[in-house]
């Protein structure tokens, strides 16, 4: 008889690939990956608007060396600014833990950085969440309602000066997110150490253990900002061709050492 664990394992196999023995980690790499993934998980658990942590693993699979998986309490059709901001912070949580615990970053955060930069760029260019640029939208490749989607630079509908402002605002969002993540990690460094030790011992840890370590209740209710269902026509307002705006998939990440439905690596 199939169980929930069987479906969970099948989902991981599809998203992450088959676990192979040839990419076993050296002890120092395993420690670094445990720190990185614990950083993602800690920041997610401590961020009010982030999706709940479902599972953490440091077992290599496919091209990933570790994964922090987040699963939303409910299906989302709209994304608030608070949610997007916390999502940026979670994506940089692995790097923040490396900076605090190891004193330097690593290539393990490469895909996290790319994913966070992509999301921050959308926040500034497409979602009108830049206090500098204001309520403007420059979808990559042109209007999503007119079949756009080509390379952004080939049809950039703004001047070089505007691009410079976009770059500055994206960098500001990323620096703020990293600073927030670092502050959370520093404020909960003993708890981070407990989670790292647990990961090294078990290799795979359920998300509920993260909440027990940080002294928070496991989320089991709908987030406040999503308590009221959006109007029936919200999807048409919110994106191309009648569907809401797609966020950069992590699926939250597929980093150089790690991916996040959200998955953070």
Secondary structure, 3 states (H helix, E strand, C coil): CCCHHHHHHHHHHHHHCCCCHHHCCCHHHHHHHHHHHHHHHHHHHHCCCCCEEEEEECCCECCECEEEEEECCCCCCCCCHHHHHHHHHHHCHHHHHHHHHHCCCCHHHHHHHHHHHHHHHHHHHCCCCECCCECCCCCCCCCHHHCCCCCHHHHCCCCHHHHHHHHHHHHHHHHHHHHHHHHHHHHCHHHHHHHHHHHHHHCEEEHHHHHHHHCCCCCCCCCHHHCCCCCCCHHHHCCHHHCCCCCCCCCCCCCCCEECCCEEC
